[in-house]
């Protein structure tokens, strides 16, 4: 199968993409991972991307599309893939569609993991990271009552991008950007929406049900 998976920050799409990749026997292509790999490997497009990142600028869509196109040509993507984290905007979706048509790739499903904003806000603002060992915890799920890491005793802290005002901004950007993307794929009869809240295994079951022909 060839699947595009997207959802708001913190919904757990990376986790689900890895699970589905194993279960379906297809490669998981995370846009951030392949961008970093292209830079680490010093490919032509990787070097180009690095020049923008070194200046603190966003990597242009055409460069990211080019890196994704190169990744899709690799042998392990021939049997199918889960594309995670891209496209995020309508221009990206349109550009990716041209790549697929040029390469003869037919997408089977575009899955949008849906989540209630208030539930997601509570989940993310409860996240804490250990300064010493880097372990990540959720105060409500892991039942942590103090500011010490249960693993090593280090100090737990809240990352800036897990603060409420930051999360609300990220969520608003996501909604504004992806609404036209969802409409784009809905018109192509490819879009399915899946509830992304609940235990990991329950969300996986819903995703598998949505992916059935």
Secondary structure, DSSP 8 states (H G I E B T S, - for coil): -EEEEEE-TTS-HHHHHHHHHHHHT-EEEEHHHHHHHHHHHT-HHHHHHHHHHHTT----HHHHHHHHHHHHTSGGGTT-EEEES---SHHHHHHHHHHHHHHT----EEEEEE--HHHHHHHHHTEEEETTT--EEETTTTT--SSB-TTT--BEE--GGGSHHHHHHHHHHHHHHHHHHHHHHHHTT-EEEEE--S-HHHHHHHHHHHH--
